Amino acid sequence: MQDLKKGRNNEIPREEETRYEIFKRCLIIHLNGELDHHNAIGIREKADKLIERNHIKHIVFDFSGTNFMDSAGIGVIMGRYKKVIFIGGKIAVTNINSTVDRIFRLSGLYKIIEKHDTVDAAMNSLL
Amino acid sequence: MNDTNEMLLEFESKSQNESFARTVVAAFAAQLDPTIEELADIKTAVSEAVTNSIIHGYTDYVGKIQMKCCICKDEIRVEIRDFGVGIDNIEKAMEPLYTTRPELERSGMGFSFMEAFMDHLDVESKVGEGTLVRMTKKVGKPNRLKEYTQEASQQVSS
């Protein structure tokens, strides 16, 4: 019961299942679960470490395991976009369901990122 | 006919409660027989409001968030209240892309999403006392039934 009282610093991140894959200079993030502010914190940290260490240029966000996203997801993508845009990198999203698609359309994010049906299609376009 | 229902929930402003809050509202709204799309709209709006309370209302401490949901006929009403810092300028806060926490990569789309996904949004706030977000949305079967009957009667008359 002690653990419950420790509060914020002791939170177990739920996004553990999110998989990261690197191919050439492209980072593929297979999102799993729901992309909200809580999960965004962990994903952001992990992704930024990988981007720096591996000289990542392009990033693909694969949404096949995700059916919920809110404005925190927009923040995650925008933040990574700002990181790679200076070296001519691009951001792509794949396997978007209708719910997530509405969020992207509403936020106007499709103006700066590419949408593809599959990860392979995105890789073909980016590399 | 008894077509109202109500629930009140209080939880701590911890980020893991974001998914808890929207799941609860979605489960509560399920009795209105909403479409998947309507349910997603409600979940997103609730998530935004609760996240706002967690990040902005209680910036560096954990406080309590109250969530009240009412169902009245075919409408769901969600009230999310915190007792945190409050909003100085609500109009400004509701502007798309405006955020006071860019370091957290907040996109400034929270209120815009709430407005877009719900039928009605109302924000009350007092600096130092907290913020109350009220949202309503018509959902589900009665709405669609009305449309069906209208369609059907049109077909009959033509």
Interface residues (C-beta under 8 A of the other chain):
Chain A: G7 R8 E11 R14 E34 D36 H37 H38 A40 I41 R44 F68 D70 S71 A72 I74 G75 V76 M78 G79 S98 T99 R102 I103 L106 S107
Chain B: K14 S15 Q16 E18 S19 R22 I36 E37 A40 K43 T44 S47 E48 T51 I54 I55 V62 L104 E105 R106 S107 G108 M109 G110 S112 F113 A116
